[in-house]
Amino acid sequence: MICRTRLITQFAGIRDHSSCANIKTCSAPNYDGGFAWRIRRSLCSVRSEEQRPERKMSEFNTISRPSQRPDLLNNTTHFPELPKSGPLTEYRRRATIDWRKVKLAFNDEASLELQQKVWNFFQNNPLFARPSQTLSLDESRRLATKRMYAIKEENIFGIDALLERPDFMGYFSHLLMAYDPSFSIKFSLGFGMFPSVIQALDVGRLSHLVEQNQRGEILGSFGLTEISHGTNAKGMRTTATYDVKSKEYILHTPDFEAAKCWIGNLGKTCTHMVCYAQLYTADGKHHGLNAFVVPIRDPKTLNAYPGVIVGDLGEKAGLQGLDNGFVMFRNYRISRDYLLARTGDVNEEGVFVSPYKDENKRFGASLGALSGGRVGICGIANMYLMKAISIAIRYSASRKQFGPDDKSEEWPVLEYQSQQYRLYPHLANAFTIKMFTLWFAKIYGEIFLKTLTGERVEHVGMEIHALSSAAKAICTWAARDGIQESREACGGHGFLKLSTLGDLRGDNDPNCTYEGENNVLIQQTSNWLLNVRFSGYENFKVASPLGSAQFLKDYANHNDFRASWKTPSEATDINVIMEALNWLVAYLLDTTAQKVANLKKQGKSSFTARNESQSFYARTLSMAYGERVIMFAAMKFLRNLEDGPEKVALTRLVSLFGANVVIKHVGVFYQGGYFAKTANALELLQQGVLDLLPLITVDSVALIDAIAPPDFVLNSPLGMSDGEVYKHMESAILQAPEALERPKWWREVVYRDYVKPKL
C-alpha cells in the first residue's frame, strides 16, 4: 500500500508529515494554500480512505477488451462516424475488422475521455487555429508561448489525474505533440521536467519555486549540454564555487565552449533553469557535477539578471516555435539554497557532505530523471510515425496510377506490391511500437510512484535505463525512416509543405539527438548486458525484474537452438520469430563478450576494449535486444486481447515487424549457424512476408482509421479521412496567401535594371 501522506509531502517537497485519513485531519504543512496544499487536497480529498480505495499497480493501463464495453463502440464522441463516400469507402467496406474495436484495444475509457478533452480544447480555442501562412521565427516563438500558457491555464491534466494515472504522463504530452510539437515541448519542459527535477533532487528548500511554477509565475528550463560537451556530461566546464563568507555559489563560464546550449525555453522565455555545473568548495576541492536552480530573467520584465548572458540559438531545421537558447555566467552569484542537494550538499561552513560514497553512483542518481524523458520520446516518435503512415496509406489508397492492360480503370497505388512493401513495415512498426510504449509507460508510471514514496528500485532502475537507451534509438530511427518513406511514397505532392510530412521529418529529427545521441546512447544498453553477462548468466533473473532479459538464462547454450520452419506461414509465426530473436540476442551477447575478453587478453584497457568492440558487436547487440523487447511487449499485448478478426489483423502486423527484424540481421543468423538445418530458411521467411502484404491491404485503411487523429489535428490534404486528396489540395493551394498574385518584385523580372548592359 502507498502511504498517501508520504507521497503527498515528498511530491510537494515537504520532508515532515504525519498520517492522515482525510483533508480535515491531515497535519502536513500547507504552505499557505499553495502547491503542497493542492496536492494534499488531491490525494486526501474530502472522501475517506474507505470511499477512495488504493489502486493496485497492476490496474494501471489495463488494456480494454472490446467485448467488455460494447456500449463504448456506439459513442460517437469517441468514435465519430467516418465519411460514407469517397475514394476510401471501398477499402472500408472490404475490411474484416471494426476500426473502433482496434482503437478500443489501445485505449480505455479514461484515455478516450482525456483525448477528447484535448481535441475539444484545440478545436474551440482561437489560439489553436492553423495559421494561413508560414510564420516568421519570432511569430512562431510568440504563438507557441501563448499556446503553452493557454494549455497551462486550462489544467486539463492536473495533479489529481497524474497521481491516479501516472502512465498518462507521456500520453498527455503525446496528445499535445500531435497538434503542435513546439508548444508541447515548451510546456513539458517548463511545467513538467523543471518542477519534476526539483521535486526529485530538492531537500525541501525550494518548494516555493515549485509552487510559483505551478501557478504560472515562473517558467523553467533544463540545462546540461554545453557547446563543446554533450554526451560526456562529466566533461562539462561550467563551475559553481561555494563562497563561505556570503553563503553563495559563484557560477562561471570560462569561455564560449563551456556555454550551456540547446536549452528549450532558454532562448526567449524562461525565468529559471536547472543547471548542471562542476561544484568546488572554498578549499579548492572538486565534488563533481551537481544540479542547481538558477534564476535567469526577472519574471516581471524578462530582462536577464546582471552576470547572465543569455540568448537564442536561432532558426533550426524544425521545432521553430521552441526557443532553444544558450547562457554564459560571469561570476554570477546564487543562494546556497539553490543547490539541489538530495545527492550531496555543502553546509554553511563549506564542507561537502553526501549519502553516496561513490561519486559515479551519486552522479547517476542526479541524472536518474532522464530515463523518464527517454520513455516519453519513444511515444513521441511513435506519434510522429503514426501521423506520417496515416497520410501515406490514405493517400496511396486514393491515388490511382496505371492498371492491368485488359482493364480501363486505374489502380490505387496501394494495390501494388512495391508500394505495400515500402509502407507496411512502417505500419507494422507504428502498431508494434505503440503496444510497447503502452507497456513501458505502465512500467515507468509504477516506478514513478514508488520513487515518490521512497521505495528503492535499484535493479528496476538499471534495467529501465538500459532498456530506454535502446528503445529511444529504435523508436526515433523507426520514425525517421518511416516519415521519409512516407514522404517519398506520396511522390511530389509529399514534398509540398501542405502535406506536413516535411514538418514531421524536421520535428522528429532532434528526437534522435536530445536525451542522448542515439549511437552513443545505445552503448549504455550493451554495457549493462555485458556487465551482467560477465558476472554469470544466472544473474539475469535478479538483474532483470521487468523480464526484458531473463530469457538469456535459458539461452546460455545458444548452439542448441536452430531454425526449423518448413513453410512461409510458420516462418512468420510470432512464437517462432520470438525464438529466433531470443537466439539472436544470446548469440550477439556471447560473441560481444568474447570480443571484449580477447581485446583485454591482448593487453588493451577496458575503455579500449569497449571502444573497439562496438561496430558489428555491441551496437548490434543493443539494437537486437531493444527490438526483441518491443516484440516481447507486443506479444503480451496480443495475449490480452479477445480472439477475433481484430486480434488476427494486429498479429499480422507484429509478425511483419518481427520478420523484418530477422531479415535485417540475416547475416548474423547465417554467421552463427541458426539457419544450418533449414537451407531455404530465408526464402521461406521472405515468402511469408509477401504473403502477409495482401492480407494487410484488406484492413489497411481501417487500421489507419483506428490510430489517425482527427483531420484538423492530422492537418494534411493528402491524409484526410474522406480521401478527397485533390479537392483538399485545390482548396489549400488556391487559398494560400498571394498564390494567384504576381510577385511584389515583378518589375525586377520585367525590367531587370540590376543586370549591367554589355559593352
DAHU-V173515 format. One record per run of one state. SS is the DSSP state (2 for helix, 1 for strand, 0 for the rest). FROM is the first residue (numbers start at 1). TO is the last residue. If there is no record, write none. Layout:
[[SS | FROM | TO] [SS | FROM | TO]]
This chain:
[[0 | 1 | 3] [2 | 4 | 11] [0 | 12 | 30] [2 | 31 | 33] [0 | 34 | 34] [2 | 35 | 44] [0 | 45 | 56] [2 | 57 | 59] [0 | 60 | 65] [2 | 66 | 74] [0 | 75 | 88] [2 | 89 | 94] [0 | 95 | 98] [2 | 99 | 106] [0 | 107 | 108] [2 | 109 | 124] [0 | 125 | 125] [2 | 126 | 128] [0 | 129 | 136] [2 | 137 | 154] [0 | 155 | 158] [2 | 159 | 164] [0 | 165 | 167] [2 | 168 | 179] [0 | 180 | 180] [2 | 181 | 201] [0 | 202 | 206] [2 | 207 | 214] [0 | 215 | 221] [1 | 222 | 223] [0 | 224 | 225] [1 | 226 | 226] [0 | 227 | 232] [2 | 233 | 235] [0 | 236 | 238] [1 | 239 | 243] [0 | 244 | 247] [1 | 248 | 252] [0 | 253 | 255] [2 | 256 | 258] [0 | 259 | 259] [1 | 260 | 264] [0 | 265 | 271] [1 | 272 | 280] [0 | 281 | 285] [1 | 286 | 295] [0 | 296 | 296] [1 | 297 | 297] [0 | 298 | 303] [1 | 304 | 304] [0 | 305 | 307] [1 | 308 | 312] [0 | 313 | 323] [1 | 324 | 329] [0 | 330 | 331] [1 | 332 | 335] [2 | 336 | 338] [1 | 339 | 339] [0 | 340 | 344] [1 | 345 | 346] [0 | 347 | 351] [1 | 352 | 353] [0 | 354 | 358] [2 | 359 | 366] [0 | 367 | 369] [2 | 370 | 398] [0 | 399 | 399] [1 | 400 | 401] [0 | 402 | 410] [1 | 411 | 412] [2 | 413 | 415] [0 | 416 | 416] [2 | 417 | 452] [0 | 453 | 457] [2 | 458 | 489] [0 | 490 | 490] [2 | 491 | 495] [0 | 496 | 496] [2 | 497 | 499] [0 | 500 | 500] [2 | 501 | 512] [0 | 513 | 517] [2 | 518 | 521] [0 | 522 | 522] [2 | 523 | 534] [0 | 535 | 536] [2 | 537 | 543] [0 | 544 | 549] [2 | 550 | 555] [0 | 556 | 557] [2 | 558 | 560] [0 | 561 | 567] [2 | 568 | 571] [0 | 572 | 573] [2 | 574 | 601] [0 | 602 | 605] [2 | 606 | 611] [0 | 612 | 613] [2 | 614 | 639] [0 | 640 | 644] [2 | 645 | 664] [0 | 665 | 665] [2 | 666 | 671] [0 | 672 | 680] [2 | 681 | 707] [0 | 708 | 710] [2 | 711 | 714] [0 | 715 | 716] [2 | 717 | 719] [0 | 720 | 724] [2 | 725 | 735] [0 | 736 | 745] [2 | 746 | 750] [0 | 751 | 759]]
